[in-house]
Every structure is written in structure tokens, then in C-alpha cells.
Amino acid sequence: MQEQRQAQLDRQRQRMNQQQQDNEPTTGGSSAAPQGPKGMERSYLLFSNVTLMVAWARVLRVIYRAGIFGRITTAVFEQQQLFPTLTNATCSRDVTPALNLALALSFMEVFNAAAGLTRSKVPLVMLFCSVRAVTEAVVAPRLAHCGASSHTFTVTVWSLGETIRFGCFVLDLLVPGGRLAKTIRYTAGPLLFPLGALGEVWMVATYAQQEQQWWWLVAAAILWPMGIYPLMTQLLRQRNKFLARDTAEAATTTTTTTNEINKSQNKYHHHHQPGGIGVGGGG
């Protein structure tokens, strides 16, 4: 009975591994192709992911040096702001150039997907990159203040999320088969991605209120969910596959351990049965 259970768990784990290799798309990520990158492909993917991680980390560093994280409590409870603001000088001189570079480099993911170097679906990657680029190019310059709370919040979430995401991809390439990178990615991703999308809508709402052009907000309320749904669905599908695989492997490990314990106990009882050698006396 135990052997049958073990065989069933092994087959389930093999099916899940095969499904993950064949069907796992990413929400714009440069993770490994189904058979895993080799040689030059691996080197290029490592280069592109490191480049994007550094580009977004640079944006995050500028925001950190501006003291945003240390002023969140003050902004919310004393200044009645939802998020701290940046000065226009800091935003336009330091944040905007670094952000524009990171957004431009993000289209490397489109090339990677189109070239078949990743499992990502090209339309989803293009949607993911384009929405952010258009938001920054069209909406941000129309805001009265570059460092407005909505813009600062959005850029902070973008940079934090992408630094983590590309850092996980780099770790995945350096440590193939490791679980830490995916655990971090599938924990942070479902939290930061919708927050970034919320920030984009907040930017549109800020401009709509500023100019009293409410059709901008109506358009955002209609268009953003249409874009968020397929991206978030893919991300959650990946996360569920990863968690299901973890559960199956944990069950397999538990069953294997139980079998080993049972075998050890059976061996012990076999050698210590009453009437065996050394038991009883001679007459």
C-alpha cells in the first residue's frame, strides 16, 4: 500500500514538473527557456537580467537617498498625504533620467520573448512594458508637480518590484533548480504588481482632478482592468503551480521518510523476536 502511494506521488510530481516546463509563461520576465539556457543564451540572459536589475536598483537608490522611506509616517499622519512627495528638482534631475533609462531597457524583455529565449508571451510582455512607458511619457509630464505623491508612489513600487523580480531571475540563472528565488518572486510579485497598477491609476486620477478632465479617470477605470487581468492571472497561475509542486514534493518526502522509518522498525522487530538467538535457557 505504501509502495503504491509512493509511486502515485512520484507520477504526480513528474506530471507537474512537465507541465511547469511546457506551460509556464511569465508576466514579462526573462526566466529560462523550457530546456534551460545553454552557453551564449545563458550568458545573454544573465547579462540582460543583471542590466535590468541594476537599472531599476538605480532608480530605487535615488528614491531612497531622497529620504522617502523615512518620511512615510510623517506624510500620512502629520501632512495628511497618502505618500511622501519628492521635490521637483530631485524628481526631474535625478529620478526621471534614471527611470526613463530603466523603462527603455525594459523592452529588452520583448526581444527576449520574441527570440524564444524566455517562456514569456510577447503580447503580454509588450503590454506590461508599454503601459508603464506610456504612463510615464504621457501622464507624468502633465502633473503639476513631478514629485507628486501619486508619481512618487508609482515609481517607488515599480523600482522595488522590478529590482526584486530581476534579482530573482539572476539568482535562478546562477543557481538552477533553486527554490529561494521563486519563493521570493511569488511572494513579492502578487503584492507589488497590483500596487504598481494602482499607482498608475492614481497618477491618472491626480491629473484628472488637477485639470477637471474626468474622462481621463473614466478611461483608466475601463482600460486598466483589461490590462491587469491577463497579467495578474498569469502571475497567479505560475504561483499556484509552484506552490502545488512544493506540496507534492513535501508529500513525497514525508512518505519516503515514513517508509524508511517503517522499514527500520520492521528490521528491528525481526531481529528481536522472542525465541531468537540468545533468548531462553538451556536445561
C-alpha positions in Angstrom: 0.0 0.0 0.0 2.8 2.4 0.9 4.7 1.5 -2.3 1.6 2.3 -4.4 1.2 5.6 -2.6 4.9 6.4 -3.2 4.6 5.5 -6.9 1.4 7.7 -7.3 3.2 10.7 -5.7 6.2 10.2 -8.0 4.0 10.2 -11.0 2.1 13.3 -9.8 5.4 15.1 -9.3 6.7 14.2 -12.8 3.4 15.4 -14.4 3.6 18.7 -12.5 7.3 19.2 -13.5 6.5 18.5 -17.1 3.5 21.0 -17.0 5.7 23.6 -15.4 8.3 23.2 -18.1 5.9 23.2 -21.0 3.3 25.7 -20.0 4.8 28.3 -17.6 4.6 31.8 -19.1 5.9 34.8 -17.2 4.5 38.3 -16.8 7.3 39.8 -18.7 10.1 38.0 -17.0 13.4 36.8 -18.5 13.4 33.4 -16.9 15.0 30.4 -18.5 13.5 28.7 -21.6 11.9 25.3 -21.2 15.0 23.2 -21.6 17.1 25.8 -19.7 19.5 28.2 -21.4 22.9 27.0 -22.5 26.2 28.7 -23.4 25.7 32.0 -25.1 21.9 32.1 -24.5 22.5 31.7 -20.7 25.3 34.4 -20.8 23.0 36.8 -22.7 20.0 36.2 -20.3 22.3 36.7 -17.3 23.6 40.0 -18.9 20.1 41.3 -19.7 18.7 40.4 -16.3 21.6 41.9 -14.4 21.3 45.1 -16.6 17.7 45.5 -15.8 18.1 44.7 -12.1 20.9 47.4 -11.9 18.8 49.9 -13.8 15.8 49.6 -11.5 18.0 49.4 -8.4 19.5 52.7 -9.5 16.0 54.3 -9.5 15.3 52.8 -6.1 18.6 54.1 -4.8 17.8 57.7 -5.9 14.4 57.5 -4.2 16.0 56.1 -1.0 18.6 58.8 -0.9 15.8 61.4 -1.2 14.6 60.1 2.2 11.2 58.9 1.0 11.1 55.8 3.2 11.9 57.7 6.3 9.1 60.2 5.7 6.1 57.8 5.1 4.8 58.0 8.7 5.2 61.8 8.8 3.5 62.2 5.4 0.5 60.0 6.3 -0.2 61.1 9.9 1.1 64.7 10.0 0.8 66.1 6.5 -2.3 64.1 5.6 -0.7 62.7 2.4 -1.2 59.2 1.2 2.6 59.0 0.3 5.5 61.4 0.6 6.4 63.8 -2.2 9.7 64.5 -3.9 11.0 68.0 -4.7 10.6 68.9 -8.3 14.4 69.4 -8.6 15.1 65.9 -7.2 12.4 64.3 -9.4 13.3 66.0 -12.7 17.1 66.0 -12.2 17.7 62.6 -10.6 14.6 60.3 -10.8 13.3 61.0 -14.3 16.5 60.3 -16.2 17.2 57.0 -14.2 13.5 56.0 -14.6 13.4 56.7 -18.4 16.6 54.6 -18.9 15.1 51.7 -16.9 11.8 51.9 -18.8 13.6 51.9 -22.2 15.8 48.9 -21.2 12.7 47.0 -20.1 11.9 46.5 -23.7 14.8 44.0 -23.8 12.2 41.6 -22.4 10.1 42.0 -25.6 13.2 41.0 -27.6 13.9 38.1 -25.3 10.4 36.7 -25.7 10.2 37.3 -29.4 13.6 35.5 -29.9 12.3 32.5 -27.9 14.9 33.0 -25.2 12.2 33.0 -22.5 8.7 31.5 -21.9 7.1 34.9 -21.9 4.2 35.6 -24.2 5.2 38.6 -26.5 1.8 40.4 -26.3 1.7 40.3 -22.5 5.3 41.5 -22.3 4.6 44.3 -24.7 1.5 45.3 -22.7 3.4 45.2 -19.5 6.2 47.4 -20.7 4.1 49.8 -22.8 1.6 50.7 -20.1 4.4 51.9 -17.8 6.2 53.7 -20.6 3.1 55.5 -21.8 2.1 56.4 -18.2 5.4 58.0 -17.6 5.7 59.6 -21.0 2.1 60.9 -21.3 0.7 61.3 -17.8 3.7 62.2 -15.6 4.7 65.4 -17.6 1.1 66.7 -17.3 1.1 66.6 -13.5 1.6 69.9 -11.8 4.4 68.6 -9.7 6.9 65.9 -10.9 7.3 64.8 -7.3 3.6 64.4 -6.6 2.6 61.7 -4.2 0.9 59.6 -6.9 4.0 59.7 -9.1 6.5 59.1 -6.3 4.4 56.2 -5.0 4.2 54.6 -8.5 7.9 55.0 -9.3 8.8 53.6 -5.8 6.7 50.5 -6.3 7.9 49.9 -9.9 11.5 50.1 -8.9 11.2 48.0 -5.8 9.2 45.3 -7.6 11.5 45.2 -10.7 14.7 45.1 -8.6 13.3 42.1 -6.7 11.9 40.4 -9.9 15.1 40.7 -11.9 17.2 39.8 -8.9 15.2 36.6 -8.7 15.8 35.9 -12.4 19.6 36.4 -11.9 19.6 34.0 -8.9 17.6 31.5 -10.9 20.2 31.5 -13.6 23.1 31.3 -11.2 21.5 28.6 -9.0 19.4 26.4 -11.4 16.7 24.4 -9.7 16.9 26.6 -6.5 13.7 27.4 -4.7 14.7 30.7 -2.9 14.4 32.9 -6.0 10.9 31.6 -6.9 9.7 31.8 -3.3 10.7 35.5 -3.1 9.3 36.2 -6.6 6.0 34.6 -6.0 5.6 36.3 -2.6 6.5 39.8 -3.6 5.1 39.7 -7.2 1.4 39.3 -6.3 1.7 42.2 -3.8 3.8 44.7 -5.7 2.3 44.3 -9.2 -1.2 45.3 -8.3 0.2 48.2 -6.2 2.1 49.5 -9.2 -1.0 49.3 -11.3 -3.0 51.1 -8.6 -0.3 53.8 -8.6 -0.7 54.3 -12.4 -4.4 54.8 -12.0 -3.7 57.2 -9.1 -1.5 59.2 -11.4 -4.3 59.5 -14.0 -6.8 60.4 -11.2 -4.4 63.1 -10.0 -4.2 64.7 -13.4 -8.0 64.3 -13.9 -8.6 66.2 -10.7 -6.0 68.8 -11.5 -7.4 69.7 -14.9 -11.1 68.7 -14.1 -11.0 66.4 -17.1 -12.7 63.4 -15.6 -12.9 61.4 -18.8 -9.2 60.5 -18.1 -10.3 58.7 -15.0 -13.2 57.0 -16.7 -10.8 55.8 -19.4 -8.4 54.5 -16.8 -11.2 52.7 -14.9 -12.1 50.9 -18.1 -8.7 50.2 -19.7 -6.6 49.3 -16.7 -8.6 46.3 -15.5 -8.5 45.0 -19.1 -4.7 45.0 -18.9 -4.2 44.0 -15.3 -6.5 40.9 -15.6 -4.4 38.8 -18.0 -1.1 39.8 -16.4 -2.3 39.1 -12.9 -3.9 35.8 -14.0 -0.7 34.5 -15.4 1.3 35.5 -12.4 -1.2 33.8 -10.0 -1.2 30.7 -12.3 2.6 30.5 -12.0 2.4 30.9 -8.3 -0.2 28.2 -7.8 1.9 25.8 -9.9 4.9 26.5 -7.8 3.0 26.0 -4.6 1.4 22.8 -5.8 4.7 21.4 -6.8 6.1 22.3 -3.4 3.1 20.5 -1.8 3.6 17.4 -3.9 7.4 17.3 -3.1 6.7 17.7 0.6 4.2 14.9 0.5 6.7 12.7 -1.4 9.4 13.5 1.2 7.1 12.7 4.1 6.0 9.3 2.5 9.6 8.4 1.8 10.6 9.2 5.4 7.7 7.2 6.7 8.6 4.2 4.6 12.2 4.3 5.9 11.0 4.5 9.5 8.7 1.6 8.9 11.5 -0.5 7.3 13.8 0.3 10.2 11.1 -0.7 12.7 10.4 -4.0 10.9 14.1 -4.8 10.8 14.4 -4.1 14.5 11.4 -6.3 15.4 12.7 -9.1 13.1 16.0 -9.3 15.0 14.4 -9.0 18.4 11.6 -11.6 18.2 11.1 -13.9 21.3 12.7 -17.3 20.9 15.5 -15.9 18.8 19.2 -16.4 19.4 20.2 -15.7 23.0 16.7 -16.0 24.3 15.8 -18.8 26.7 18.0 -21.1 28.8 19.4 -24.5 28.5 18.4 -27.4 30.6 
